[in-house]
């Protein structure tokens, strides 16, 4: 039997601690709980977890500060679980290094789906740094050959469309903010030019989506950024 991921939950609410422990341990996860940011950093250093789940409103230091300090050395997935639902909070957390953001109240089914995505992303990072070929549903990206196919047919992309697709595919399942994508595809000088992103994303959807108006792969996180999913049953549902 494949061992499940070791989780570190940084959350100060005892009720949510108990709920997560009961629900996630029932699905085979190994749980470690920290009620403060300082305790979370200490536990992460003593026994690095496979995935961190963290609240932003901690009693001692900000969850954003914890994420920033973890990202100085910690490469594994970080999922924010917070009652803060403003776009600015989501963008700040994702820009500083979180991989995903789930707003309270939440369903355990969606959290489990997000954890499965994080586990796949972690395995991909461990298995091969830069994947030579990425397959997502009927979409195939040959990174070495700079070639993209949908359902076996070649898809002709511009260089920018290709870089945008590869950036999303290499972080599939993860929300990439507008600034992250602009920095990765266009460079640091263009992080304040989101109109570039909207134009190219619209064009990319028309080329790879079966129904561009109802995207299957390229999902919009309103006001935050974009996410590429593999459209499998255990992915978080499109929102």
C-alpha positions as CSV (number, residue, x, y, z in Angstrom):
1,X,0.0,0.0,0.0
2,X,1.4,3.4,-1.0
3,X,1.9,5.6,2.1
4,X,-0.1,8.8,2.2
5,X,1.3,12.2,2.7
6,X,2.4,13.6,6.0
7,X,0.4,16.8,6.7
8,X,1.3,19.7,8.9
9,X,-1.9,21.8,9.8
10,X,-1.2,25.2,11.2
11,X,-4.6,26.3,12.7
12,X,-5.5,27.8,16.0
13,X,-9.2,26.9,16.1
14,X,-9.7,23.7,18.2
15,X,-12.9,22.7,16.4
16,X,-11.3,22.9,13.0
17,X,-8.3,21.0,14.3
18,X,-10.5,18.2,15.5
19,X,-12.5,18.2,12.3
20,X,-9.5,18.0,10.1
21,X,-7.8,15.4,12.2
22,X,-10.8,13.1,12.2
23,X,-11.6,13.6,8.5
24,X,-8.0,13.4,7.1
25,X,-6.8,10.6,9.3
26,X,-9.8,8.6,8.2
27,X,-8.4,8.9,4.7
28,X,-5.0,7.7,5.7
29,X,-3.1,11.0,6.2
30,X,-0.5,11.4,8.9
31,X,-1.4,14.5,10.9
32,X,0.6,17.0,12.8
33,X,-1.1,20.0,14.3
34,X,0.4,23.4,15.3
35,X,-1.8,26.1,17.0
36,X,0.6,29.0,16.3
37,X,2.9,30.1,13.5
38,X,6.0,29.7,15.6
39,X,5.0,26.1,16.5
40,X,4.3,25.4,12.8
41,X,7.8,26.6,11.8
42,X,9.4,24.5,14.5
43,X,7.5,21.4,13.5
44,X,8.3,21.9,9.9
45,X,12.0,22.2,10.7
46,X,12.1,19.1,12.9
47,X,10.2,16.9,10.6
48,X,9.5,18.4,7.2
49,X,5.9,17.6,6.1
50,X,4.8,16.6,2.6
51,X,2.1,19.2,2.5
52,X,1.3,22.2,4.8
53,X,-2.3,23.4,5.4
54,X,-2.2,26.9,7.0
55,X,-4.7,29.5,8.2
56,X,-3.7,33.1,7.7
57,X,-5.2,34.5,11.0
58,X,-2.8,32.9,13.6
59,X,-2.6,34.3,17.2
60,X,1.2,35.1,17.1
61,X,2.4,35.9,13.6
62,X,0.7,36.2,10.3
63,X,0.2,33.1,8.2
64,X,1.7,35.1,5.3
65,X,4.9,35.5,7.3
66,X,4.9,31.8,8.0
67,X,4.6,31.0,4.3
68,X,7.4,33.4,3.4
69,X,9.7,31.9,6.0
70,X,8.9,28.4,4.9
71,X,9.5,29.3,1.3
72,X,13.1,30.2,2.2
73,X,13.9,26.5,2.3
74,X,10.6,24.5,1.9
75,X,9.6,23.5,-1.7
76,X,6.6,21.2,-1.0
77,X,3.0,22.3,-1.5
78,X,1.3,24.8,0.8
79,X,-2.5,25.1,0.9
80,X,-4.1,28.1,2.6
81,X,-7.3,27.4,4.5
82,X,-8.8,30.7,5.6
83,X,-12.0,32.6,6.3
84,X,-10.5,35.6,4.4
85,X,-12.2,35.6,1.1
86,X,-11.0,38.9,-0.4
87,X,-9.2,38.7,-3.7
88,X,-6.3,40.7,-2.3
89,X,-5.8,38.1,0.5
90,X,-5.8,35.3,-2.0
91,X,-3.4,37.1,-4.3
92,X,-1.0,38.0,-1.5
93,X,-0.9,34.4,-0.2
94,X,-0.4,32.9,-3.7
95,X,2.2,35.5,-4.7
96,X,4.2,34.9,-1.5
97,X,4.4,31.2,-2.2
98,X,1.2,29.3,-1.4
99,X,0.1,26.7,-4.0
100,X,-3.6,26.8,-3.4
101,X,-6.3,28.7,-1.4
102,X,-9.5,27.3,0.0
103,X,-12.0,29.6,1.7
104,X,-13.8,28.7,5.0
105,X,-16.4,27.3,5.3
106,X,-15.3,24.4,3.0
107,X,-16.3,20.9,2.2
108,X,-14.0,18.0,3.1
109,X,-14.5,16.6,-0.4
110,X,-13.0,19.7,-2.0
111,X,-10.1,19.8,0.5
112,X,-9.4,16.1,-0.3
113,X,-9.4,16.9,-4.0
114,X,-7.0,19.8,-3.5
115,X,-4.7,17.5,-1.4
116,X,-4.7,14.9,-4.3
117,X,-3.6,17.6,-6.7
118,X,-0.9,18.7,-4.2
119,X,0.3,15.1,-3.9
120,X,0.6,14.7,-7.7
121,X,2.4,18.0,-8.0
122,X,4.9,16.9,-5.2
123,X,5.5,13.5,-6.9
124,X,6.1,15.2,-10.2
125,X,8.6,17.5,-8.6
126,X,10.4,14.5,-6.9
127,X,10.4,12.3,-10.0
128,X,11.6,14.8,-12.6
129,X,12.5,18.4,-12.3
130,X,11.5,19.5,-15.8
131,X,9.1,17.0,-17.4
132,X,10.0,16.2,-21.0
133,X,6.4,15.4,-21.8
134,X,3.2,16.4,-20.1
135,X,-0.2,14.8,-20.7
136,X,-3.4,16.3,-19.4
137,X,-6.6,14.7,-20.5
138,X,-6.4,14.7,-24.3
139,X,-3.7,17.4,-24.3
140,X,-0.1,16.4,-24.9
141,X,2.8,18.8,-24.5
142,X,6.2,17.7,-25.8
143,X,8.5,20.2,-23.9
144,X,11.7,19.0,-25.6
145,X,10.2,19.3,-29.1
146,X,8.1,22.4,-28.4
147,X,5.1,20.5,-29.8
148,X,1.5,20.5,-28.6
149,X,-1.3,18.1,-29.6
150,X,-5.0,17.9,-28.7
151,X,-6.5,14.4,-29.2
152,X,-3.6,13.5,-31.5
153,X,-3.9,16.6,-33.7
154,X,-1.2,19.2,-33.8
155,X,-2.0,22.6,-32.2
156,X,-0.1,25.5,-33.6
157,X,0.8,28.0,-30.9
158,X,2.7,31.3,-31.0
159,X,5.9,31.4,-28.8
160,X,4.1,33.3,-26.1
161,X,1.0,31.0,-26.1
162,X,3.4,28.1,-25.9
163,X,5.3,29.5,-22.9
164,X,2.1,30.4,-21.2
165,X,0.7,26.9,-21.6
166,X,3.9,25.2,-20.4
167,X,4.1,27.5,-17.4
168,X,0.6,26.5,-16.4
169,X,1.1,22.8,-17.2
170,X,4.3,22.6,-15.2
171,X,2.3,23.8,-12.2
172,X,-1.0,22.0,-13.1
173,X,-3.5,22.0,-10.4
174,X,-1.9,25.1,-8.8
175,X,-3.3,28.6,-9.0
176,X,-0.8,31.0,-10.7
177,X,-1.5,34.6,-10.1
178,X,-1.5,37.2,-12.9
179,X,1.9,38.6,-11.6
180,X,3.4,35.1,-11.5
181,X,2.4,34.3,-15.1
182,X,3.4,37.8,-16.4
183,X,6.8,37.5,-14.7
184,X,7.4,33.9,-16.0
185,X,6.2,34.5,-19.5
186,X,6.9,38.1,-20.3
187,X,9.5,39.1,-17.6
188,X,9.6,41.3,-14.5
189,X,9.1,44.5,-16.5
190,X,5.5,43.4,-17.4
191,X,4.1,42.3,-14.1
192,X,1.7,45.3,-14.1
193,X,0.4,44.6,-17.6
194,X,-2.5,42.1,-17.1
195,X,-4.1,43.0,-20.4
196,X,-1.4,40.9,-22.2
197,X,-2.5,37.9,-20.2
198,X,-6.2,38.2,-21.0
199,X,-5.6,38.5,-24.7
200,X,-3.3,35.5,-24.9
201,X,-5.4,33.4,-22.6
202,X,-8.4,34.0,-24.8
203,X,-6.4,32.9,-27.9
204,X,-5.0,29.9,-26.1
205,X,-8.4,28.7,-25.0
206,X,-9.7,28.9,-28.6
207,X,-6.8,26.7,-29.7
208,X,-6.9,24.0,-27.0
209,X,-10.3,23.9,-25.5
210,X,-13.1,21.8,-27.1
211,X,-15.6,24.5,-26.0
212,X,-13.7,27.8,-25.3
213,X,-16.7,29.4,-23.7
214,X,-16.9,26.5,-21.2
215,X,-13.2,25.8,-20.5
216,X,-12.2,22.3,-19.5
217,X,-8.5,22.8,-18.9
218,X,-7.8,26.5,-18.4
219,X,-9.8,27.8,-15.5
220,X,-10.1,31.4,-14.3
221,X,-9.7,32.2,-10.6
222,X,-11.6,35.5,-10.7
223,X,-9.4,38.5,-9.8
224,X,-6.5,36.2,-8.9
225,X,-5.1,34.3,-11.9
226,X,-5.5,31.0,-13.7
227,X,-5.3,27.2,-13.1
228,X,-4.7,24.4,-15.5
229,X,-6.4,21.1,-14.4
230,X,-6.5,17.7,-16.0
231,X,-10.3,17.5,-15.9
232,X,-10.2,14.1,-14.1
233,X,-13.0,13.2,-11.6
234,X,-10.8,13.9,-8.5
235,X,-9.8,17.4,-9.5
236,X,-11.4,20.4,-7.7
237,X,-14.6,21.3,-9.7
238,X,-14.4,24.3,-12.0
239,X,-15.7,27.5,-10.3
